[in-house]
């Protein structure tokens, strides 16, 4: 029988420990599981908090992400994303600075005859007219045009509006006209697409005495925009006066 001495025992233990230290334990970490958190409130609605979609919401809700919307274009997703209904921008070239906030904020139907006023004024009338900003529109491409053909644009005139009323003048005294009224007719003729000089020339050519003028009581965009009245409608309306 062989009895191990102290030296051999020490060597054996050292080899055993060194072998144990040579092994490395590797662990595999499972990916985190995405679980939406649903919170029930006292009301009938349920709010869903999801990190991914909340990030998208925050990105699009940032200033400048969408901008303000017209009231008639607001949808439920707009309200959820925080895209608020906007008010007219006084610095926007498409709106007249002389118009009252009520005129700019409320929608006015340009094909409703009740939104027009007609007045007969002697000369001098005491009305200060100003030309509306022009409108730039894209011309339709030809059917045989190449895809990369540049888009052609054209500039359209949008008539004149009442910029101011002279204190003590005839127009200010009768109280019918207000600042911002859009001129559409002079002595039976439509002036909706004419420039300032042409409109003034027609007023001067209307002769002595009173001249009949008709106005649309709304904004320039409500008259000439997508929801505005067509030139044919304007002419038929003038013919009915």
Number of C-alpha atoms within 10 A of each C-alpha: 3 4 6 9 8 8 8 11 10 11 10 10 11 11 10 10 10 10 10 9 8 7 8 7 4 6 6 5 6 6 6 6 6 8 9 11 11 11 10 11 9 6 6 7 9 11 11 13 13 13 13 9 11 12 11 11 14 13 12 15 18 13 10 8 11 14 14 17 16 12 14 8 8 15 12 9 9 16 11 11 17 17 21 17 17 13 14 16 13 14 9 9 11 16 18 25 16 16 19 13 12 9 17 22 15 13 13 18 17 24 18 11 11 10 13 18 16 17 14 13 17 13 15 11 16 18 22 13 21 17 19 22 17 15 14 11 11 10 10 9 13 8 6 6 9 9 7 6 9 9 9 10 11 9 10 14 17 24 25 27 29 22 20 19 20 13 11 10 14 17 22 17 13 11 9 10 20 20 20 27 25 28 24 27 22 21 18 16 16 22 23 23 17 18 19 18 10 13 23 15 10 15 17 12 12 15 11 10 10 15 19 16 19 24 22 26 24 23 26 23 17 19 22 19 13 9 13 17 16 15 14 10 13 20 17 11 15 18 11 7 8
